[in-house]
Amino acid sequence: MPSYDIFYLDSGGRVSSKVKAECADDREAKILAHALKKKGRTRIKVWSGDTVIYQRPSIAPAFPLPG
């Protein structure tokens, strides 16, 4: 099963939390990202390896994948 990193950013663009999850596919990872979203988190980015597969809002500024 593929592994995903889900990042939640605050209104200032700082990472406020991160979730690592194994999902069946990209769609499931997107659904999980929204299901786990907490109040006050304004942005979501979902990474599969070194590729962003989903972000909301879709025009959110890019941030590098933490090493």
N, C-alpha and C positions, 0 to 999 in steps of 0.2 A: 504494500500500500504506500502511495507517495506521502512524503512528509512536507508540511507547510509551516511557514512562520507567519503568524498574524500579528500585525502591529497596530496599536491604537495610539493616536496622537491627540494631544490637547489642542485648544484653539491657537496656541502659540507655535504649533508645529513640532513640539517636543514629544518623544515617545513616552507615553504614560504607562503602557503595559504591553506585554508580549505574550503570545500563546503559541506553543509548538504543538501541532496536531498531525495525526495521520488520518487522511481522508481518502475515500474511494476515487475521487476525481476533483477537478477544479471547481465544478459546480457545488459539490458538497462542502468544499473549503469556504466558498463565498457565503453559503447559507450559514455555516458555523460561525463565520466572522460576524455576521449580523446578529445571530442568536446570542453571542457572548458580549456584545457591545454594551457598555455601561453608560449611564447618563453622564453627560459632560464630555464624552469622547466625540470629537467632531470629524475625525478622519480615520479611515481604515486603509491599510495596505496589506495585501496577501502576497507572499513570496513563495515560489516553488523553486528551490535552489537559488540561483542568482537572477531569476526572472520574476518581475512583478506580473502576477496574473490577474490582479484585481485591485482597484483603488476607488474609494469614494471620499469626497467628491472626485470625479474623474479628472478634474483640473488641479488637484492638490499638488503642491510643489514636491518634486522628487527629493528623497533623502537616501543616502547610501545604506546598503545592507551592512549592519554591524559585523565586524570580523570576529 
